[in-house]
């Protein structure tokens, strides 16, 4: 699925999936504030060193900018630029279409069928019931 998403974003927007995810995280910061590099790494599931290189690429293309953290010159933060917001907004329909297509394809895979059906409809395709049910099998007290 990630290959499909990456391929669609690369083909249509010249934007790798990891860059798209970083722009997504940066566009969703509270009150427009910058993120520390470690926070960005946590949000997109990458290592700090990988995020440093990723932000460098985004910065070279004018999509993000780095600055010193408030009150501490040792902390580096990053924020999305107006060009980055535009690029993210332009790529989002492609991402959603590719994700939808990948999920539809997954419905043909017996191993992914139930997961795809649940994501698309909220119901299990195997049992015809909600896919996520309370599975808490805590013993009830007998009195």
DRENVEXNU-481483 format. One record per residue (C-alpha): residue number from 1; residue in three letters; x, y, z. Coordinates in Angstrom, 3 decimals, padded with zeros to 6 digits, m for minus. Layout:
+-------+------+----------+----------+----------+
| timar | pake |       xx |       yy |       zz |
+-------+------+----------+----------+----------+
|   NUM |  ALA |        X |        Y |        Z |
...
+-------+------+----------+----------+----------+
//
This chain:
+-------+------+----------+----------+----------+
| timar | pake |       xx |       yy |       zz |
+-------+------+----------+----------+----------+
|     1 |  UNK |  000.000 |  000.000 |  000.000 |
|     2 |  UNK |  002.826 |  002.370 |  000.855 |
|     3 |  UNK |  004.402 |  001.732 | m002.554 |
|     4 |  UNK |  001.137 |  002.740 | m004.243 |
|     5 |  UNK |  000.846 |  005.898 | m002.155 |
|     6 |  UNK |  004.481 |  006.832 | m002.732 |
|     7 |  UNK |  004.242 |  006.139 | m006.455 |
|     8 |  UNK |  001.119 |  008.253 | m006.892 |
|     9 |  UNK |  002.556 |  011.182 | m004.934 |
|    10 |  UNK |  005.893 |  010.978 | m006.759 |
|    11 |  UNK |  004.246 |  010.742 | m010.172 |
|    12 |  UNK |  001.679 |  013.498 | m009.723 |
|    13 |  UNK |  003.526 |  015.896 | m007.409 |
|    14 |  UNK |  007.197 |  014.895 | m007.229 |
|    15 |  UNK |  006.651 |  014.409 | m003.512 |
|    16 |  UNK |  007.802 |  011.269 | m001.685 |
|    17 |  UNK |  005.366 |  009.770 |  000.821 |
|    18 |  UNK |  007.636 |  010.633 |  003.761 |
|    19 |  UNK |  007.706 |  014.289 |  002.682 |
|    20 |  UNK |  003.919 |  014.298 |  002.335 |
|    21 |  UNK |  003.546 |  012.874 |  005.851 |
|    22 |  UNK |  005.907 |  015.500 |  007.242 |
|    23 |  UNK |  003.932 |  018.291 |  005.552 |
|    24 |  UNK |  000.744 |  016.754 |  006.917 |
|    25 |  UNK |  002.118 |  016.768 |  010.473 |
|    26 |  UNK |  003.475 |  020.299 |  010.124 |
|    27 |  UNK |  000.171 |  021.574 |  008.772 |
|    28 |  UNK | m001.628 |  020.262 |  011.852 |
|    29 |  UNK |  000.380 |  021.889 |  014.605 |
|    30 |  UNK | m001.501 |  023.563 |  017.403 |
|    31 |  UNK | m002.053 |  027.277 |  016.698 |
|    32 |  UNK |  000.434 |  027.239 |  013.815 |
|    33 |  UNK |  003.456 |  026.718 |  016.035 |
|    34 |  UNK |  006.643 |  025.004 |  014.926 |
|    35 |  UNK |  007.479 |  021.442 |  015.909 |
|    36 |  UNK |  010.713 |  020.301 |  017.484 |
|    37 |  UNK |  012.473 |  017.801 |  015.263 |
|    38 |  UNK |  011.887 |  015.015 |  017.803 |
|    39 |  UNK |  008.163 |  015.783 |  017.887 |
|    40 |  UNK |  007.982 |  015.604 |  014.104 |
|    41 |  UNK |  009.878 |  012.305 |  014.147 |
|    42 |  UNK |  007.391 |  010.897 |  016.674 |
|    43 |  UNK |  004.384 |  012.056 |  014.667 |
|    44 |  UNK |  005.495 |  010.467 |  011.408 |
|    45 |  UNK |  007.257 |  007.428 |  012.850 |
|    46 |  UNK |  010.805 |  008.106 |  011.698 |
|    47 |  UNK |  014.136 |  008.414 |  013.493 |
|    48 |  UNK |  015.405 |  011.864 |  014.436 |
|    49 |  UNK |  018.355 |  011.644 |  012.017 |
|    50 |  UNK |  016.053 |  010.675 |  009.151 |
|    51 |  UNK |  013.738 |  013.589 |  009.924 |
|    52 |  UNK |  016.680 |  015.993 |  009.970 |
|    53 |  UNK |  017.562 |  014.990 |  006.399 |
|    54 |  UNK |  013.893 |  015.034 |  005.349 |
|    55 |  UNK |  013.405 |  018.559 |  006.707 |
|    56 |  UNK |  016.588 |  019.596 |  004.916 |
|    57 |  UNK |  015.053 |  018.448 |  001.613 |
|    58 |  UNK |  011.801 |  020.258 |  002.377 |
|    59 |  UNK |  013.723 |  023.388 |  003.301 |
|    60 |  UNK |  015.751 |  023.280 |  000.057 |
|    61 |  UNK |  012.457 |  023.235 | m001.874 |
|    62 |  UNK |  010.939 |  026.065 |  000.186 |
|    63 |  UNK |  008.281 |  023.828 |  001.755 |
|    64 |  UNK |  009.482 |  024.062 |  005.371 |
|    65 |  UNK |  011.832 |  026.194 |  007.401 |
|    66 |  UNK |  013.979 |  025.568 |  010.432 |
|    67 |  UNK |  014.581 |  027.937 |  013.293 |
|    68 |  UNK |  015.941 |  027.969 |  016.815 |
|    69 |  UNK |  013.473 |  026.924 |  019.437 |
|    70 |  UNK |  011.994 |  029.630 |  021.646 |
|    71 |  UNK |  014.202 |  030.376 |  024.648 |
|    72 |  UNK |  016.773 |  027.714 |  023.791 |
|    73 |  UNK |  019.177 |  028.170 |  020.910 |
|    74 |  UNK |  020.099 |  024.476 |  021.080 |
|    75 |  UNK |  016.602 |  023.343 |  020.095 |
|    76 |  UNK |  015.766 |  023.250 |  016.396 |
|    77 |  UNK |  012.163 |  023.551 |  015.290 |
|    78 |  UNK |  010.568 |  023.331 |  011.888 |
|    79 |  UNK |  007.419 |  024.789 |  010.432 |
|    80 |  UNK |  005.582 |  024.600 |  007.155 |
|    81 |  UNK |  005.836 |  027.515 |  004.734 |
|    82 |  UNK |  002.948 |  028.916 |  002.684 |
|    83 |  UNK |  004.398 |  027.058 | m000.335 |
|    84 |  UNK |  004.456 |  023.887 |  001.759 |
|    85 |  UNK |  000.794 |  024.345 |  002.681 |
|    86 |  UNK | m000.094 |  024.785 | m000.986 |
|    87 |  UNK |  001.895 |  021.703 | m001.987 |
|    88 |  UNK |  000.285 |  019.649 |  000.788 |
|    89 |  UNK | m003.205 |  020.827 | m000.211 |
|    90 |  UNK | m002.540 |  020.022 | m003.880 |
|    91 |  UNK | m001.219 |  016.524 | m003.064 |
|    92 |  UNK | m003.956 |  015.535 | m000.601 |
|    93 |  UNK | m006.597 |  014.575 | m003.212 |
|    94 |  UNK | m004.003 |  012.354 | m004.918 |
|    95 |  UNK | m003.128 |  010.751 | m001.577 |
|    96 |  UNK | m006.771 |  010.118 | m000.728 |
|    97 |  UNK | m007.511 |  008.657 | m004.169 |
|    98 |  UNK | m004.459 |  006.389 | m004.006 |
|    99 |  UNK | m005.357 |  005.281 | m000.489 |
|   100 |  UNK | m008.934 |  004.547 | m001.558 |
|   101 |  UNK | m007.686 |  002.596 | m004.556 |
|   102 |  UNK | m005.271 |  000.612 | m002.427 |
|   103 |  UNK | m008.016 | m000.210 |  000.046 |
|   104 |  UNK | m010.339 | m001.311 | m002.744 |
|   105 |  UNK | m007.561 | m003.551 | m004.096 |
|   106 |  UNK | m007.007 | m004.930 | m000.606 |
|   107 |  UNK | m010.595 | m006.126 | m000.565 |
|   108 |  UNK | m009.588 | m008.680 | m003.201 |
|   109 |  UNK | m006.883 | m010.049 | m000.890 |
|   110 |  UNK | m008.359 | m012.597 |  001.517 |
|   111 |  UNK | m005.806 | m011.631 |  004.161 |
|   112 |  UNK | m006.633 | m007.921 |  003.975 |
|   113 |  UNK | m010.341 | m008.152 |  003.194 |
|   114 |  UNK | m011.650 | m007.622 |  006.695 |
|   115 |  UNK | m009.283 | m004.752 |  007.479 |
|   116 |  UNK | m010.084 | m002.979 |  004.211 |
|   117 |  UNK | m013.820 | m003.434 |  004.686 |
|   118 |  UNK | m013.627 | m002.075 |  008.204 |
|   119 |  UNK | m011.636 |  001.001 |  007.102 |
|   120 |  UNK | m014.005 |  001.686 |  004.205 |
|   121 |  UNK | m017.337 |  000.912 |  005.894 |
|   122 |  UNK | m016.799 |  000.357 |  009.600 |
|   123 |  UNK | m018.122 | m003.187 |  009.289 |
|   124 |  UNK | m016.469 | m006.549 |  009.045 |
|   125 |  UNK | m016.839 | m008.213 |  005.657 |
|   126 |  UNK | m016.359 | m011.642 |  007.148 |
|   127 |  UNK | m019.008 | m011.552 |  009.820 |
|   128 |  UNK | m021.312 | m008.779 |  008.592 |
|   129 |  UNK | m021.015 | m007.144 |  011.999 |
|   130 |  UNK | m018.960 | m004.241 |  013.287 |
|   131 |  UNK | m015.327 | m005.243 |  012.914 |
|   132 |  UNK | m014.296 | m003.795 |  016.236 |
|   133 |  UNK | m016.282 | m005.242 |  019.036 |
|   134 |  UNK | m015.627 | m005.198 |  022.727 |
|   135 |  UNK | m013.457 | m008.242 |  023.196 |
|   136 |  UNK | m013.009 | m007.688 |  026.905 |
|   137 |  UNK | m013.523 | m011.160 |  028.292 |
|   138 |  UNK | m012.967 | m010.168 |  031.895 |
|   139 |  UNK | m014.354 | m012.753 |  034.232 |
|   140 |  UNK | m017.523 | m011.651 |  035.916 |
|   141 |  UNK | m017.734 | m012.131 |  039.590 |
|   142 |  UNK | m019.965 | m014.982 |  040.698 |
|   143 |  UNK | m021.891 | m014.192 |  043.844 |
+-------+------+----------+----------+----------+
//
